[in-house]
């Protein structure tokens, strides 16, 4: 990154940190780091929720394909 981009990032970060302490519209804005913790909790919810749903909706049993192959062979042998 170029030097002016680093300077812009530092200035925006400093303005954001200072802006958190100037004016509060809601009670949660007065808690330092609330939005960082909220974002972290949301990220964890998405990650673990996605993992949970993946296990339920997407995952197959370890012997799923063996059973599938066996049932096809049974159908072929029945005729």
N, C-alpha and C positions, 0 to 999 in steps of 0.2 A: 504494500500500500504506500501511497505517496504521503509526504509529510503533512500536507494540508488536510488529508483525510483523517489522519490520526488526531490532528488538532481539532477537527470538527467533532470527532467521536468524543474526545475528552471534554470539550465544551458542552455538548449536548448531554453527556452523562452528568456533569457538574450542575447544569441547569435543572435537570430532572431531580437530582438529589436535593437541591436547594428549594425547588418548587414544592416538594413534599411537605416542607415545614412552614410555608407561607400562609396558605388559606385552606381551610378544611370545610367541605360542604357536608360530608357524612362522617359518622363516628369512626368508621374503619379507615378513613384517610389519615386520621391522627396517629395510627399505629405504624411506627417505623418498620419498613420491610413487609407490610401486609400484602402488597400486590406481588412481591417476589414469592412469598410463602403460598399465596393463593395460586399463582401460576405453577409452582412446583407441585402442589397438591393436585391440580387439574391434570398436569402432565402424568403424574403417577396413576391417577384414575384412568386416563386413556390407555396407558401402557398395560396395567394389570387387567383392566376391563377387556381390552382387546385380546390379551393372552387367554383370559377366561373364556371369552366367546369363541376364540379359535379352537380351544380344546373341546368345547361343546359342539360347535357347528361344523368345524372343518376336519378335525383329527379323526382318524380311523383306528380301529383296534389293531394291535401289532400283527394279528393273523388274518386281517380282513381280506387281503388278496389271496391268501392260501384257501380260505373258505370260498371265495368267489370262484377260484380256479377249480376247486373240488366240486362245487355245485354245477359248474358247466360240464365237467366230466361225468357227473352222475346223470345229468339230463341226456348226454350223448349216449351213455351206456344203456339208458332205459329204452331207447328206441331200437 
